[in-house]
Amino acid sequence: MEGVKGLTSPPIQSSTKTKEQHHYVDMQWALFFYECGIPFNAAASRQFQVAVEATAQFGSGYKPPSPYQFGEPLLKDAVKLTSTMREDHERAWKHFGCTLMSDGWTDRRGRHCLDCLDWSPCAAHCLDLMLEDIGGLKEFKKPISRARRVTTFIYRHGRILSAMRERQVGLIL
């Protein structure tokens, strides 16, 4: 069985549990999220999945950290780990280079806000910002406009869309 670096398929023990037993555990997690006001999308984070897998691999009898442990020794260890990761990134930047991106906007009161994206885990947002800037360049406006018209035409004609989907394996339409 693989360690905490990668998620694995469920062990045999979990596949022998009843739906009711599984639902009970799901409810305990749900109640924990509700009671602590944790955003639901936290359950989709990679670290949540790794923590659950590490706990399952430890087995019964695992005692979670106390509030003191979260606030003091584990926090210090996490800061050390983050510093080590930052150093690794900085070494990679020296070798491969680094691009800093920022996104700015104003709130309802007209105040300026700035969001610096360097180590952002959301690659989709970073790519969206880059493509938005590229799409605003004069030399790309006309080709993008033409591509939008073709896309709109295809989506409005079901037979053409169906034919495209049959012939284009792996193409997302």
C-alpha positions as CSV (number, residue, x, y, z in Angstrom):
1,M,0.0,0.0,0.0
2,E,1.3,3.4,-0.9
3,G,2.2,6.0,1.8
4,V,0.8,9.5,2.4
5,K,2.4,10.9,-0.8
6,G,-0.3,9.4,-3.0
7,L,-3.8,8.3,-2.4
8,T,-4.6,4.6,-2.8
9,S,-7.5,2.4,-3.5
10,P,-9.6,1.5,-0.4
11,P,-8.3,-1.4,1.7
12,I,-10.4,-4.6,1.9
13,Q,-11.7,-3.7,5.4
14,S,-13.4,-0.5,4.1
15,S,-15.1,-2.5,1.3
16,T,-16.7,-4.9,3.8
17,K,-18.4,-2.1,5.8
18,T,-22.2,-1.7,5.4
19,K,-23.8,1.4,3.8
20,E,-25.0,2.3,7.3
21,Q,-21.5,2.2,8.8
22,H,-20.2,4.3,5.9
23,H,-23.1,6.8,6.3
24,Y,-22.3,7.1,10.1
25,V,-18.7,8.1,9.4
26,D,-19.9,10.5,6.7
27,M,-22.3,12.1,9.2
28,Q,-19.5,12.5,11.7
29,W,-17.4,14.4,9.2
30,A,-20.4,16.5,8.1
31,L,-21.2,17.4,11.7
32,F,-17.6,18.4,12.3
33,F,-17.7,20.7,9.3
34,Y,-21.0,22.2,10.3
35,E,-20.0,22.7,14.0
36,C,-16.7,24.4,13.1
37,G,-18.0,26.4,10.2
38,I,-15.5,24.8,7.8
39,P,-16.1,25.6,4.1
40,F,-17.4,22.5,2.3
41,N,-14.8,22.9,-0.4
42,A,-12.1,22.1,2.2
43,A,-13.1,18.5,1.7
44,A,-11.9,18.7,-1.9
45,S,-8.4,19.9,-0.9
46,R,-5.6,17.5,-1.5
47,Q,-4.4,17.9,2.1
48,F,-7.8,16.9,3.5
49,Q,-7.6,13.7,1.5
50,V,-4.0,13.0,2.5
51,A,-4.9,13.6,6.2
52,V,-7.9,11.2,6.0
53,E,-5.7,8.6,4.3
54,A,-2.9,8.9,6.8
55,T,-5.4,8.5,9.7
56,A,-6.9,5.4,8.1
57,Q,-3.5,3.9,7.5
58,F,-2.6,4.6,11.2
59,G,-5.6,2.5,12.2
60,S,-7.8,2.5,15.2
61,G,-6.6,4.1,18.3
62,Y,-5.3,7.2,16.6
63,K,-5.7,10.3,18.9
64,P,-5.9,13.6,17.0
65,P,-3.7,16.5,18.2
66,S,-4.9,18.7,21.1
67,P,-5.5,22.4,20.5
68,Y,-2.2,23.1,22.2
69,Q,-0.4,20.8,19.7
70,F,-2.1,22.5,16.8
71,G,-1.1,26.0,18.1
72,E,2.5,25.4,19.2
73,P,4.6,22.4,18.2
74,L,2.8,21.4,15.1
75,L,2.6,25.0,13.9
76,K,6.3,25.4,14.3
77,D,6.9,22.1,12.4
78,A,4.5,23.4,9.6
79,V,6.5,26.7,9.4
80,K,9.7,24.7,9.0
81,L,8.2,22.5,6.4
82,T,6.9,25.5,4.5
83,S,10.3,27.2,4.7
84,T,11.9,24.1,3.3
85,M,9.4,24.0,0.5
86,R,10.0,27.7,-0.3
87,E,13.7,27.1,-0.5
88,D,13.1,24.2,-2.9
89,H,10.9,26.6,-5.0
90,E,13.6,29.3,-4.9
91,R,16.2,26.8,-6.2
92,A,13.9,25.8,-9.0
93,W,13.3,29.5,-9.8
94,K,17.0,30.1,-10.2
95,H,17.2,27.2,-12.6
96,F,13.9,27.5,-14.6
97,G,13.0,31.2,-13.9
98,C,9.9,32.5,-12.3
99,T,6.9,34.7,-13.3
100,L,5.0,36.8,-10.8
101,M,1.4,37.6,-11.7
102,S,-1.0,39.9,-10.0
103,D,-4.7,40.5,-10.4
104,G,-6.2,43.8,-9.2
105,W,-9.8,45.0,-8.8
106,T,-11.9,47.5,-6.9
107,D,-14.5,46.8,-4.3
108,R,-18.0,48.3,-4.2
109,R,-16.6,51.4,-2.4
110,G,-14.0,52.0,-5.1
111,R,-11.1,50.8,-3.0
112,H,-8.3,49.1,-4.9
113,C,-7.4,45.5,-4.0
114,L,-4.4,43.6,-5.3
115,D,-4.1,39.8,-5.3
116,C,-0.5,38.6,-5.9
117,L,-0.4,35.1,-7.5
118,D,3.1,33.5,-7.0
119,W,2.6,30.1,-5.3
120,S,-1.1,30.1,-6.1
121,P,-2.5,26.5,-6.1
122,C,-5.2,27.5,-8.6
123,A,-3.5,27.1,-12.0
124,A,-6.9,27.5,-13.7
125,H,-7.2,31.0,-12.3
126,C,-3.6,31.9,-13.3
127,L,-4.2,30.6,-16.9
128,D,-7.5,32.5,-17.0
129,L,-5.7,35.7,-16.2
130,M,-3.0,35.1,-18.8
131,L,-5.5,34.2,-21.5
132,E,-7.6,37.2,-20.7
133,D,-4.6,39.5,-21.2
134,I,-3.6,37.7,-24.4
135,G,-7.2,38.0,-25.7
136,G,-7.0,41.7,-25.1
137,L,-4.1,42.2,-27.4
138,K,-5.0,43.8,-30.8
139,E,-3.5,41.1,-33.0
140,F,-5.6,38.4,-31.2
141,K,-9.0,40.1,-31.1
142,K,-10.0,39.2,-34.7
143,P,-9.0,35.5,-34.6
144,I,-10.7,35.1,-31.2
145,S,-13.9,36.7,-32.5
146,R,-13.9,34.4,-35.5
147,A,-13.4,31.3,-33.3
148,R,-16.3,32.4,-31.1
149,R,-18.6,32.6,-34.1
150,V,-17.6,29.1,-35.2
151,T,-18.1,27.8,-31.7
152,T,-21.5,29.5,-31.4
153,F,-22.5,28.1,-34.8
154,I,-21.5,24.5,-33.8
155,Y,-23.3,24.7,-30.4
156,R,-26.5,26.0,-32.0
157,H,-26.7,23.1,-34.5
158,G,-27.1,19.8,-32.7
159,R,-26.3,17.6,-35.7
160,I,-23.1,19.3,-36.3
161,L,-22.1,19.2,-32.7
162,S,-23.0,15.5,-32.5
163,A,-20.9,14.8,-35.7
164,M,-18.0,16.7,-34.1
165,R,-18.2,14.7,-30.9
166,E,-18.2,11.4,-32.8
167,R,-15.1,12.3,-34.8
168,Q,-13.0,14.2,-32.2
169,V,-11.8,11.8,-29.5
170,G,-10.6,13.7,-26.4
171,L,-11.8,17.1,-27.7
172,I,-13.9,18.9,-25.1
173,L,-17.0,20.4,-26.6
